[in-house]
Amino acid sequence: MASFRLDRLGRAQVALLRALARAAGPRRDLALVGGAVRDCRLGRPAPADLDVAVESGALELARRVAARLGATCVPLDPERGTARVVLGPLRLDLSDFRAPTLAGDLAARDYTVNALAVPLRALLRAGRARVVDPTGGLADLAARRLRLPDPRVLADDPLRALRGVRLEAALGLRLTRAAAAAVRGAAPALAGVSAERVRDELLGLLPLPTAARALRRADALGLLGVILPEVAAMRGCAQPAPHRFDVLEHSLRAVAGADRLLARLGALRPWGEELGAHLAEDLGGGVTRGTVLKLAALLHDVAKPETRREVGGRIRFFEHDAVGAARARAIGERWRLPARAVAVLERLVRQHLRPMHLEAAGRVTRRARWRFYRDLGADARDLCLLALVDAAAVTGASPLATWRRAGLLRDLLAGFAEEHAVAAAPPLVRGEDVMARFGLPPGREVGRLLERAREAQALGRVRTREEALAYLDSPPRRP
């Protein structure tokens, strides 16, 4: 008989479960369910989030536990009796039984591999307890298959269809033929699921090292077009040489390039370590720069279908970067992504052609590099990586092979430390200096002159306040 050991969990998790058991009292049935049981059976580390099924009163119990521990209680679905206790990095989700018994509750869950439970009191008392498995989830884990306890569970919650794709990618399982057919049939109903819940599934999928493969699977099952209707126009939208693929295929290959790049950042010597730290930055709500990079790879050409024109026998995509930036913002807001993540996504899509334009101009001058970092700020390195995976996806090459030929991107990255230091230096002149010198009121002209002085300072043309003001007296130089 399969069992679960308490020492598979961290000390803080065990302490939280003990506090829960004390708050529940001796008469209420509690069971650790879902991901923690599943992952430990797979030999994976236990997740930070724990799920516990409660015979009844989950919402009231969550409030009591939170009050005792000084934690936060977040009602998730009061009508269905689900709530979350947040204690630092730990999350404990409590839910009422979906049926009169634990076995019935498990049979109503999404996939059999998640329909596993361990009686909590027995586990805390003995340090080990049997795994309750009414739907054959343990056998499915051993066979590496993802199966539905009952096809009706997708009708109860269509989001489970998208979750199946995420679980395949995260756990290395495979939907059974019947489960895949049920997911495909449930796809249209996904349109009625709240944007926040869809976002949470996407944010679980995109950071995975096989995000592109998962997106392809979602597309094959009819899910991607429901949550991202823009893919319909991207599919089959041909591109001129040197492109080898239509817009959708190119975009998915760019995501695959980002997957590979993020897994092998050490190959981008000597910047791999600092790029890794940069891409791990949280832009809000747990959305990292690495996740936004993948989104930008998926959406950078989203406006090509609507901007496609044939001029003199050539296919052109006029202003697809500007139009695409607006589309990317709308998509990010539709998915309820954090505001800062949406802003970075929009900027990357808006500027994604800029490295190509710099390369077309020939050697990158000191002024061009400074203006690149001035305009992109903290997102400049993200844009370099987006340009790398975009270029590789034109022909389907590896971004690591493309990197070896990407002299311009290496030059831009090499200038990061210098430009960062220049940007951090205090300005030589301020608005009041300019207004006094030229007799100007506050307004755009003051800002223009300040920007000109700032550029001259960055390029080393002026080093004192007096030199900067004298420089502003002179006519502007041509770029």
VEXSEPA-310668 format. One record per residue (C-alpha): chain; x, y, z; residue number from 1. Coordinates in Angstrom, 1 decimal, padded with zeros to 4 digits, always signed. Each point is the difference from the previous one (the first is absolute). Layout:
# residues N
   unit        x        y        z   pos
      A        X        Y        Z   NUM
...
***
This chain:
# residues 479
   unit        x        y        z   pos
      A   +000.0   +000.0   +000.0     1
      A   +001.4   +003.4   -001.0     2
      A   +000.8   +002.4   +002.8     3
      A   +001.1   +003.6   +000.5     4
      A   +002.7   +001.1   +002.4     5
      A   -000.3   +003.2   +002.0     6
      A   +003.8   +000.7   -000.4     7
      A   -000.6   +000.6   -003.7     8
      A   -001.3   +003.4   +001.0     9
      A   +002.0   +003.0   +001.4    10
      A   +000.0   +000.9   +003.6    11
      A   -002.0   +003.2   -000.5    12
      A   -002.6   -002.0   -002.0    13
      A   -000.3   -002.6   +002.8    14
      A   -000.4   +002.7   +002.6    15
      A   -002.8   +001.6   -002.1    16
      A   -001.8   -003.3   -000.3    17
      A   +000.3   -000.6   +003.7    18
      A   -001.5   +003.4   +000.7    19
      A   -002.9   -000.8   -002.4    20
      A   -000.7   -003.3   +001.8    21
      A   -000.1   +001.7   +003.4    22
      A   -002.3   +002.7   -001.3    23
      A   -002.3   -002.6   -001.6    24
      A   -000.4   -002.0   +003.2    25
      A   -000.2   -003.8   +000.3    26
      A   -003.3   -000.7   -001.7    27
      A   +000.4   +001.6   -003.5    28
      A   +001.5   -002.1   -002.8    29
      A   +003.0   +001.5   -001.8    30
      A   +002.0   -001.3   -002.9    31
      A   +003.1   +001.2   -001.7    32
      A   -000.9   -000.2   -003.7    33
      A   +001.3   +000.6   -003.5    34
      A   +003.4   +001.4   -001.0    35
      A   +002.0   -000.8   +003.1    36
      A   -001.0   -003.6   +000.0    37
      A   +000.4   -000.3   -003.7    38
      A   +003.4   +001.6   -000.2    39
      A   +001.5   -001.9   +002.9    40
      A   -001.2   -003.2   -001.6    41
      A   +001.9   +001.1   -003.2    42
      A   +003.1   +000.6   +002.0    43
      A   -000.3   +003.8   -000.5    44
      A   +000.4   +002.6   +002.8    45
      A   -003.2   +000.8   +001.7    46
      A   -001.6   +003.2   -001.3    47
      A   +000.0   +003.1   +002.2    48
      A   -003.8   +000.0   -000.3    49
      A   -002.0   -002.5   +001.9    50
      A   -003.6   -001.1   -000.6    51
      A   -002.2   -001.4   +002.8    52
      A   -003.5   -001.3   -000.4    53
      A   -002.3   +000.6   +003.0    54
      A   -003.2   -001.8   +000.8    55
      A   -001.8   +003.3   +000.4    56
      A   +000.6   +003.6   +001.1    57
      A   +003.2   +000.7   -002.0    58
      A   -000.5   +003.7   -000.1    59
      A   -000.6   +000.4   +003.7    60
      A   +003.0   -002.3   +000.7    61
      A   +002.3   +002.0   -002.2    62
      A   -000.9   +003.2   +001.8    63
      A   +000.7   -001.6   +003.4    64
      A   +003.4   -001.4   -001.1    65
      A   +001.0   +003.4   -001.5    66
      A   -001.0   +001.8   +003.2    67
      A   +002.0   -002.4   +002.2    68
      A   +003.1   +000.3   -002.2    69
      A   -000.2   +003.6   -000.9    70
      A   -000.4   -001.1   -003.6    71
      A   -002.3   +001.3   -002.7    72
      A   -003.3   -001.7   -000.9    73
      A   -001.1   +000.5   -003.7    74
      A   -003.5   -001.4   -000.8    75
      A   +000.3   -001.6   -003.5    76
      A   -003.5   -001.2   -000.6    77
      A   -002.2   +000.5   +003.0    78
      A   -003.0   -001.7   -001.7    79
      A   +002.0   -003.2   -000.5    80
      A   +001.8   +000.3   +003.3    81
      A   +003.6   +000.7   -001.1    82
      A   +002.4   +002.3   +001.7    83
      A   +003.8   +000.6   +000.1    84
      A   +002.3   +000.6   +003.0    85
      A   +003.1   +001.9   -000.9    86
      A   +002.9   +000.0   +002.4    87
      A   +003.2   +001.4   -001.5    88
      A   +000.9   -002.1   -003.0    89
      A   -002.4   -002.8   +001.1    90
      A   -003.5   -000.4   -001.4    91
      A   -002.6   -002.4   +001.5    92
      A   -003.2   -000.4   -002.1    93
      A   -003.0   -001.5   +001.9    94
      A   -003.1   -001.3   -001.7    95
      A   -003.2   -001.7   +001.1    96
      A   -000.6   -003.5   -001.2    97
      A   -001.7   +000.0   -003.4    98
      A   -001.9   -003.1   +001.0    99
      A   -001.2   -001.6   +003.3   100
      A   +003.2   -002.1   +000.2   101
      A   +003.7   +000.5   -000.7   102
      A   -000.1   -002.6   -002.7   103
      A   -002.9   +001.8   -001.7   104
      A   +001.9   +003.3   +000.3   105
      A   +003.1   -001.4   -001.7   106
      A   -002.1   -001.5   -002.8   107
      A   -001.2   +003.5   -000.8   108
      A   +003.5   +001.4   -000.4   109
      A   +001.6   +000.9   -003.3   110
      A   +002.4   -002.9   -000.8   111
      A   +000.6   -003.3   +001.8   112
      A   +003.6   +000.9   +000.8   113
      A   -001.4   +002.9   +002.1   114
      A   -002.7   -002.2   +001.5   115
      A   +002.3   -001.3   +002.7   116
      A   -000.3   +000.7   +003.7   117
      A   +001.6   -000.8   +003.3   118
      A   -002.0   +000.2   +003.3   119
      A   +001.6   +002.9   +001.8   120
      A   -000.4   -001.0   +003.6   121
      A   +001.5   -003.5   -000.6   122
      A   +002.9   +001.6   -001.9   123
      A   +000.7   +002.5   +002.8   124
      A   -000.3   -002.6   +002.7   125
      A   +002.1   -002.9   -001.5   126
      A   +002.2   +001.9   -002.5   127
      A   -001.4   -002.3   -002.8   128
      A   -003.4   -000.7   -001.3   129
      A   -001.6   -001.9   -002.9   130
      A   -000.9   +001.7   -003.2   131
      A   -003.7   +000.0   -000.8   132
      A   -000.3   -000.7   -003.8   133
      A   -003.6   -000.7   -001.1   134
      A   +000.5   +000.8   -003.7   135
      A   +003.2   -001.8   -000.8   136
      A   +002.3   +003.0   +000.1   137
      A   +003.0   -001.9   +001.3   138
      A   -000.1   -002.4   -003.0   139
      A   -000.3   +003.0   -002.3   140
      A   +003.0   +001.6   +001.5   141
      A   +002.0   -003.1   -000.5   142
      A   -001.2   -000.2   -003.6   143
      A   +000.7   +003.7   -000.5   144
      A   -003.5   +000.7   -001.2   145
      A   -002.4   +002.8   +000.7   146
      A   -003.6   -001.3   +000.2   147
      A   -003.3   +001.5   +001.1   148
      A   -001.9   -001.6   +002.8   149
      A   -003.2   +000.8   -001.9   150
      A   -000.4   +002.0   -003.2   151
      A   -002.6   +002.2   +001.7   152
      A   +002.7   +001.6   +002.2   153
      A   +000.9   +002.3   -003.0   154
      A   -003.5   +001.2   -000.3   155
      A   +000.1   +000.8   +003.7   156
      A   +003.1   +002.2   -000.5   157
      A   +001.2   +000.5   -003.6   158
      A   +003.3   +001.5   +001.3   159
      A   +001.0   -003.6   +000.8   160
      A   +000.5   -000.5   -003.8   161
      A   +002.8   +002.6   +000.0   162
      A   +001.4   -001.5   +003.2   163
      A   +000.3   -003.3   -001.7   164
      A   +002.5   +001.5   -002.5   165
      A   +001.9   +001.7   +002.9   166
      A   +000.2   -003.3   +001.9   167
      A   +001.3   -001.9   -003.0   168
      A   +002.8   +002.5   -000.4   169
      A   +000.8   +000.4   +003.6   170
      A   -000.1   -003.7   +001.0   171
      A   +001.0   -001.8   -003.2   172
      A   -003.4   -001.8   -000.2   173
      A   -002.2   -000.4   -003.1   174
      A   -003.8   +000.4   -000.3   175
      A   -001.6   -003.3   -000.9   176
      A   -001.8   -000.1   -003.4   177
      A   -003.4   +000.3   +001.8   178
      A   +001.2   +002.9   +002.2   179
      A   +001.4   +001.9   -003.0   180
      A   -003.3   -000.4   -001.9   181
      A   -001.9   +001.3   +003.1   182
      A   +002.4   +002.9   +000.3   183
      A   -000.5   +000.9   -003.7   184
      A   -003.8   -000.2   +000.5   185
      A   +000.2   +002.2   +003.1   186
      A   +002.1   +002.7   -001.7   187
      A   -002.8   +002.4   -001.0   188
      A   -001.2   +000.2   +003.5   189
      A   +003.4   +001.3   +001.1   190
      A   -001.2   +003.4   -001.3   191
      A   -002.4   +000.3   +003.0   192
      A   +002.8   -000.5   +002.6   193
      A   +001.1   +003.1   +001.9   194
      A   +003.1   +001.8   -001.4   195
      A   +001.7   -000.3   +003.4   196
      A   -000.3   -003.7   +000.0   197
      A   +001.2   -000.4   -003.6   198
      A   +003.0   +002.3   +000.9   199
      A   +000.9   -002.1   +002.9   200
      A   +000.2   -003.1   -002.2   201
      A   +002.0   +001.8   -002.6   202
      A   +002.4   +001.3   +002.7   203
      A   +000.5   -003.6   +001.1   204
      A   +000.7   -001.1   -003.6   205
      A   +002.2   +002.8   -001.4   206
      A   +002.9   -000.4   +002.4   207
      A   +000.4   -003.7   -000.8   208
      A   +003.0   -000.9   -002.1   209
      A   -002.3   -001.5   -002.6   210
      A   -002.5   +002.9   -000.2   211
      A   +000.1   +000.1   -003.9   212
      A   -000.9   -003.7   -000.1   213
      A   -002.8   +000.5   +002.4   214
      A   -001.3   +002.9   -002.1   215
      A   +000.0   -002.2   -003.1   216
      A   -001.9   -002.7   +001.9   217
      A   -002.5   +002.6   +001.1   218
      A   -000.4   +001.1   -003.6   219
      A   -000.4   -003.6   -001.2   220
      A   -002.8   -000.5   +002.5   221
      A   -001.8   +003.1   -000.9   222
      A   +000.8   +001.9   +003.2   223
      A   +002.5   +002.6   -001.1   224
      A   -002.4   +001.6   -002.5   225
      A   -002.6   +000.4   +002.8   226
      A   +002.2   +001.8   +002.4   227
      A   +002.0   +001.8   -002.7   228
      A   -002.4   +000.5   -003.0   229
      A   +002.7   +002.0   -001.8   230
      A   +001.7   -003.3   -001.0   231
      A   -002.7   -000.6   -002.6   232
      A   +001.3   +002.8   -002.2   233
      A   +003.7   -000.8   +000.8   234
      A   -000.5   -003.6   -001.3   235
      A   +000.7   -000.2   -003.7   236
      A   +001.1   +003.7   -000.3   237
      A   +003.0   -000.4   -002.4   238
      A   +003.2   +002.0   +000.4   239
      A   +002.5   +000.8   -002.7   240
      A   +003.6   -001.3   -000.1   241
      A   +002.1   -000.5   +001.9   242
      A   -002.9   -001.2   +002.2   243
      A   -000.7   -003.7   -000.4   244
      A   -003.2   -000.1   +002.1   245
      A   -003.4   +001.7   +000.4   246
      A   -000.5   +002.4   +002.8   247
      A   -001.3   -002.5   +002.5   248
      A   +002.6   -002.6   -000.6   249
      A   +002.8   +002.7   +000.1   250
      A   -001.4   +001.3   +003.3   251
      A   -000.2   -003.5   +001.6   252
      A   +003.6   -000.6   -001.1   253
      A   +001.0   +003.2   +001.6   254
      A   -001.6   -001.2   +003.3   255
      A   +001.9   -003.3   -000.4   256
      A   +003.2   +002.1   -000.5   257
      A   -000.8   +001.8   +003.3   258
      A   -000.5   -003.3   +001.7   259
      A   +003.4   -001.2   -001.2   260
      A   +001.7   +003.3   +000.7   261
      A   -001.3   +000.3   +003.6   262
      A   +001.2   -003.6   +000.7   263
      A   +003.5   +000.8   -001.4   264
      A   +000.7   +003.6   +000.9   265
      A   +003.5   -001.0   +001.1   266
      A   +000.8   -000.3   -003.7   267
      A   -000.4   +003.8   -000.4   268
      A   +003.5   +000.6   +001.4   269
      A   +000.9   +002.1   +001.9   270
      A   -003.5   +001.3   +000.8   271
      A   -001.9   -003.3   +000.8   272
      A   +000.0   +000.4   +003.8   273
      A   -001.2   +003.6   +000.0   274
      A   -002.6   -000.7   -002.7   275
      A   -001.3   -002.8   +002.1   276
      A   -000.4   +002.2   +003.1   277
      A   -001.6   +002.7   -002.2   278
      A   -002.6   -002.4   -001.6   279
      A   -000.9   -001.3   +003.5   280
      A   -001.2   +003.5   +001.0   281
      A   -003.6   +000.0   +001.2   282
      A   -002.1   +002.5   -001.9   283
      A   -003.0   -000.5   +002.3   284
      A   -002.1   -003.0   +001.0   285
      A   +002.8   -002.4   -000.5   286
      A   +000.3   +000.8   -003.8   287
      A   +003.7   +000.1   -000.8   288
      A   +001.8   +001.7   -002.8   289
      A   +000.8   -003.4   -001.4   290
      A   -003.8   -000.7   -000.3   291
      A   -000.6   +003.3   -001.6   292
      A   +002.8   -000.7   -002.5   293
      A   -001.8   -003.2   -001.1   294
      A   -003.3   +002.0   -000.3   295
      A   +001.8   +002.6   -002.1   296
      A   +001.4   -002.8   -002.2   297
      A   -003.5   -001.3   -000.5   298
      A   -001.6   +003.4   -000.7   299
      A   +002.8   +002.1   -001.7   300
      A   -001.6   -000.5   -003.4   301
      A   -003.6   -000.2   +001.1   302
      A   -001.0   +002.9   -002.2   303
      A   +001.7   -001.2   -003.2   304
      A   -003.3   -001.5   -001.4   305
      A   -001.9   +003.3   +000.2   306
      A   +002.9   +002.1   -001.3   307
      A   +001.0   -002.3   -002.9   308
      A   +000.1   +001.8   -003.3   309
      A   +001.4   -000.9   -003.4   310
      A   +001.9   +002.9   -001.6   311
      A   +001.8   -000.3   -003.3   312
      A   -000.2   -003.8   +000.3   313
      A   +001.6   +000.1   +003.5   314
      A   -001.8   -001.0   +003.2   315
      A   +000.3   +002.7   +002.6   316
      A   -001.3   +000.4   +003.6   317
      A   -000.2   +003.7   +000.5   318
      A   +000.2   +001.1   +003.7   319
      A   -000.7   -003.5   +001.3   320
      A   +002.3   +000.8   +002.9   321
      A   -002.1   +003.0   +001.1   322
      A   -003.4   -001.7   -000.6   323
      A   +001.3   -003.2   +001.6   324
      A   +001.0   +001.9   +003.1   325
      A   -003.6   +001.2   +000.4   326
      A   -001.2   -003.6   -000.6   327
      A   +002.5   -001.4   +002.5   328
      A   -001.2   +002.5   +002.7   329
      A   -003.6   -000.9   -000.7   330
      A   +000.8   -003.7   +000.4   331
      A   +002.0   +000.5   +003.2   332
      A   -002.9   +002.0   +001.5   333
      A   -002.5   -002.5   -001.2   334
      A   +001.9   -002.7   +001.9   335
      A   +000.2   +002.3   +003.0   336
      A   +003.8   +000.0   +000.1   337
      A   +001.7   +002.3   +002.5   338
      A   +000.3   +003.6   -001.4   339
      A   +003.8   +000.0   +000.0   340
      A   +000.1   -003.3   -001.9   341
      A   -002.4   +001.4   -002.6   342
      A   +002.1   +003.1   -000.4   343
      A   +003.2   -002.0   -000.6   344
      A   -001.8   -002.3   -002.4   345
      A   -001.4   +003.0   -002.0   346
      A   +003.5   +001.6   -000.1   347
      A   +001.7   -003.1   -001.2   348
      A   -002.5   -000.5   -002.8   349
      A   +000.1   +003.7   -001.0   350
      A   +003.8   +000.0   -000.2   351
      A   +000.7   -003.5   -001.3   352
      A   +001.2   +001.2   -003.4   353
      A   +002.4   +002.5   +001.5   354
      A   +003.1   -002.3   +000.1   355
      A   -000.6   -000.9   -003.6   356
      A   -000.2   +003.7   -001.0   357
      A   +003.3   +000.6   +001.9   358
      A   +001.6   -002.8   -001.8   359
      A   -001.2   +001.3   -003.4   360
      A   +001.6   +003.4   +000.8   361
      A   +003.4   -001.7   +000.3   362
      A   +002.3   +000.6   +002.9   363
      A   -001.7   +000.9   +003.3   364
      A   +001.2   +003.4   +001.0   365
      A   +000.4   +001.1   +003.6   366
      A   -003.0   +002.3   -000.5   367
      A   -002.2   -002.7   -001.4   368
      A   +000.9   -002.4   +002.9   369
      A   -000.7   +002.7   +002.5   370
      A   -003.3   +000.8   -001.5   371
      A   -000.9   -003.7   -000.1   372
      A   +000.6   -000.3   +003.8   373
      A   -001.6   +003.4   +000.6   374
      A   -003.3   -001.1   -001.7   375
      A   -000.1   -003.6   +001.2   376
      A   +001.4   +000.5   +003.5   377
      A   -000.2   -003.1   +002.2   378
      A   -001.6   -001.9   -002.9   379
      A   +003.0   +000.4   -002.4   380
      A   +001.5   -003.4   +000.7   381
      A   -003.4   -001.7   -000.3   382
      A   -000.3   +001.6   -003.5   383
      A   +003.4   -001.4   -001.0   384
      A   -001.1   -003.5   +001.0   385
      A   -003.4   +000.4   -001.8   386
      A   +001.9   +001.1   -003.1   387
      A   +002.2   -003.1   +000.3   388
      A   -002.8   -002.5   +000.1   389
      A   -001.9   +002.0   -002.7   390
      A   +003.0   -000.2   -002.4   391
      A   +000.5   -003.7   +000.7   392
      A   -003.7   -000.8   -000.6   393
      A   +000.2   +001.5   -003.5   394
      A   +001.5   -003.2   -001.3   395
      A   -000.4   -002.2   +003.0   396
      A   +003.6   +000.2   +001.1   397
      A   +001.1   -000.4   +003.6   398
      A   +000.3   +003.3   +001.8   399
      A   +003.3   -001.2   +001.4   400
      A   +001.4   -000.5   -003.5   401
      A   -001.5   +003.4   -001.0   402
      A   +001.7   +001.6   +003.1   403
      A   +003.4   -000.9   -001.4   404
      A   -000.7   +002.2   -003.1   405
      A   -001.9   +002.8   +002.0   406
      A   +002.8   +002.5   +000.2   407
      A   -002.4   +003.0   +000.4   408
      A   -001.8   -001.6   +003.0   409
      A   +003.3   -000.8   +001.6   410
      A   +001.1   +003.6   -000.4   411
      A   -003.3   +001.3   +001.5   412
      A   +000.3   -002.4   +003.0   413
      A   +003.7   +000.9   +000.4   414
      A   -001.1   +003.7   +000.4   415
      A   -002.5   -000.7   +002.8   416
      A   +002.2   +000.7   +003.0   417
      A   +001.4   +003.2   -001.6   418
      A   -003.4   +001.4   -001.0   419
      A   -001.5   -001.0   +003.4   420
      A   +002.7   +002.0   +001.8   421
      A   -000.5   +003.0   -002.4   422
      A   -003.8   -000.1   +000.6   423
      A   +000.5   +000.0   +003.8   424
      A   +002.3   +003.1   +000.0   425
      A   -001.8   +003.2   +001.2   426
      A   -000.8   +002.4   -002.9   427
      A   +002.3   +003.0   -000.4   428
      A   -002.9   +002.4   -000.6   429
      A   -003.5   +000.2   +001.3   430
      A   -003.2   +001.6   -001.2   431
      A   +000.5   +003.2   +002.0   432
      A   +003.5   +000.4   -001.6   433
      A   -001.5   -000.3   -003.5   434
      A   -002.9   +002.3   +000.7   435
      A   +002.3   +002.7   +001.5   436
      A   +002.5   -000.3   -002.8   437
      A   -002.5   +000.3   -002.9   438
      A   -002.8   +001.9   +001.7   439
      A   -002.5   -002.9   -000.6   440
      A   -003.1   -000.9   +002.0   441
      A   -000.5   -003.7   +001.0   442
      A   -001.0   -002.0   -003.0   443
      A   +001.1   -002.4   -002.8   444
      A   +002.9   +002.2   -001.2   445
      A   +001.6   -000.2   +003.4   446
      A   -000.3   -003.8   -000.1   447
      A   +001.5   -000.1   -003.5   448
      A   +003.0   +002.0   +001.1   449
      A   +000.5   -002.1   +003.1   450
      A   -000.1   -003.1   -002.1   451
      A   +002.6   +001.5   -002.3   452
      A   +002.3   +000.9   +002.9   453
      A   -000.5   -003.5   +001.5   454
      A   +001.1   -001.6   -003.2   455
      A   +003.1   +002.2   -000.3   456
      A   +000.9   -000.9   +003.6   457
      A   -000.5   -003.7   -000.7   458
      A   +002.2   +000.2   -003.1   459
      A   +002.8   +001.8   +001.9   460
      A   -000.3   +003.2   -001.9   461
      A   -000.7   +002.1   +003.1   462
      A   +001.3   -000.5   +003.6   463
      A   -001.2   +003.0   +002.0   464
      A   -003.1   +002.1   +000.3   465
      A   +001.6   +002.9   -001.8   466
      A   +001.1   -002.2   -002.9   467
      A   -003.5   -001.5   -000.3   468
      A   -001.7   +003.4   -000.1   469
      A   +002.5   +001.2   -002.6   470
      A   -000.7   -003.1   -002.0   471
      A   -003.7   +000.9   +000.0   472
      A   +000.9   +003.4   -001.5   473
      A   +001.5   -001.7   -003.1   474
      A   -002.2   -001.4   -002.8   475
      A   -000.8   -003.7   +000.2   476
      A   +002.4   -002.4   -001.7   477
      A   -001.4   -002.3   -002.7   478
      A   -000.1   -003.6   +001.1   479
***
